[in-house]
Amino acid sequence: MRVYLGSDHAGFELKGRLVQWLTDAGHEPVDCGPASYKPDDDYPVYVMRAATAAVADPDSLGIVIGGSGNGEQMASNKVRGVRAALVWSPETARLARLHNNANVLSLGAREYSIDDALSFAKVFVETAFSGEPRHVRRLEMIAAYEDSGELPAEP
């Protein structure tokens, strides 16, 4: 699977470890930057590139990394078609894919160990969307709002 990655300075080291893990696991990582450690960089430059690339390549995923992962998730979710999930456990990573068909994973490099972050990424990449009708219906509501700006109606 192709996986687009973007980070800021706080996520730079973890991004490198993720690229290595993805390569070793037979995936195709695409590093959207930064190419080198920059202590004053701005995460939107890199994470929005990764998110945009993931949406443009429907069979791919994205991983964005920062200190907490919050800003990276917010920036990614501004890209039309992105469903970015901030995860903090294997279970939140699994449910992000299984129930929400998340296409971008947001990680906080300062929030857990590198080994834990790698385990979250592994679960995220290896979990498929369930396709259950209730989840599909909810995702359709979100997509319709994104297109129209009209709030979903109550059933």
C-alpha positions in Angstrom: 0.0 0.0 0.0 1.2 3.5 -0.8 1.4 5.7 2.4 2.0 9.5 2.2 3.7 10.9 5.3 4.2 14.5 6.5 5.4 15.9 9.7 6.8 18.9 11.5 10.0 19.1 13.5 8.4 17.3 16.5 7.4 14.4 14.3 10.5 14.3 12.1 12.3 11.4 13.9 9.1 9.3 14.1 8.4 10.0 10.4 11.8 8.5 9.6 11.1 5.4 11.7 7.6 5.0 10.0 9.2 5.3 6.5 11.6 2.5 7.5 8.9 0.3 9.0 6.6 0.7 6.0 9.4 -0.1 3.6 10.4 -3.2 5.7 6.7 -4.3 5.7 6.4 -4.1 1.9 4.5 -0.9 1.7 5.4 2.1 -0.4 6.1 5.2 1.8 6.1 8.6 0.1 7.8 11.3 2.3 6.0 14.6 1.8 8.5 16.4 4.0 10.3 18.0 5.5 13.4 16.5 4.0 15.5 17.6 6.9 15.0 18.7 10.5 13.9 22.3 10.7 13.2 23.4 14.3 10.9 26.3 13.2 9.0 24.6 10.4 5.2 24.9 10.0 3.3 21.6 9.9 0.5 22.6 7.5 3.1 22.8 4.6 3.9 19.1 5.0 0.8 17.4 6.4 -1.6 19.1 4.0 0.7 17.7 1.1 0.4 14.2 2.6 -3.4 14.5 3.1 -3.9 15.9 -0.4 -1.8 13.1 -2.0 -3.7 10.5 0.0 -7.1 11.7 -1.3 -5.8 12.0 -4.9 -4.6 8.3 -4.7 -7.8 6.5 -3.5 -6.1 3.2 -2.6 -3.5 4.9 -0.4 -3.4 6.2 3.1 -1.7 9.1 4.8 0.1 9.5 8.1 0.8 12.9 9.6 2.9 13.5 12.7 3.5 16.3 15.1 4.1 16.9 18.8 0.6 16.1 19.9 -1.0 15.3 16.5 -3.8 17.7 17.1 -2.8 20.5 14.7 -1.9 17.9 12.1 -5.3 16.3 12.3 -7.0 19.6 12.1 -5.0 20.7 9.1 -5.5 17.4 7.3 -9.2 17.5 7.9 -9.4 20.8 6.0 -8.6 18.9 2.8 -11.8 17.8 1.0 -12.2 14.1 1.3 -9.9 13.5 4.2 -11.0 11.7 7.3 -8.1 12.1 9.6 -8.1 10.4 13.0 -6.0 11.2 16.0 -5.2 7.9 17.7 -3.7 7.0 21.0 -4.1 3.2 21.2 -4.3 0.2 18.9 -8.0 0.2 19.5 -8.6 3.8 18.4 -6.4 3.1 15.3 -8.5 0.0 14.5 -11.8 1.8 15.0 -10.7 4.8 12.9 -10.4 2.4 9.9 -13.1 -0.1 10.7 -15.9 2.3 11.5 -14.9 5.6 10.0 -12.9 4.6 7.0 -10.2 7.1 8.1 -7.7 7.7 5.3 -5.2 9.7 7.3 -3.7 8.7 10.7 -2.5 11.5 13.0 0.2 10.7 15.5 1.6 12.7 18.4 5.3 12.0 18.6 5.6 13.5 22.1 2.6 11.5 23.5 3.8 7.9 23.4 6.9 5.8 22.6 8.1 5.2 19.1 7.3 1.5 19.5 3.7 2.4 20.5 3.3 4.8 17.6 4.6 2.1 15.2 2.1 -0.4 16.6 -0.8 2.2 16.1 0.4 2.7 12.5 0.5 -1.1 11.9 -3.0 -1.6 13.1 -4.2 1.4 11.0 -2.6 0.3 7.8 -3.7 -3.4 8.2 -7.3 -2.7 9.2 -9.9 -2.4 6.4 -13.2 -0.5 6.5 -16.1 -2.7 7.6 -18.5 -1.4 5.0 -21.4 -1.9 7.4 -24.4 0.0 6.2 -24.7 2.2 9.4 -21.1 3.3 8.9 -21.5 3.9 5.2 -24.6 6.0 5.9 -22.8 8.2 8.4 -19.9 8.7 6.1 -22.3 9.7 3.3 -23.8 12.3 5.7 -20.4 13.8 6.3 -19.5 13.8 2.6 -22.9 15.4 1.8 -22.2 18.2 4.3 -18.7 18.7 2.9 -20.2 19.2 -0.5 -23.3 21.2 0.3 -22.7 22.8 3.7 -26.2 21.6 4.8 -26.5 19.9 8.1 -27.8 16.3 8.0 -31.5 15.9 8.7 -32.7 13.8 11.6 -34.0 10.4 10.6 
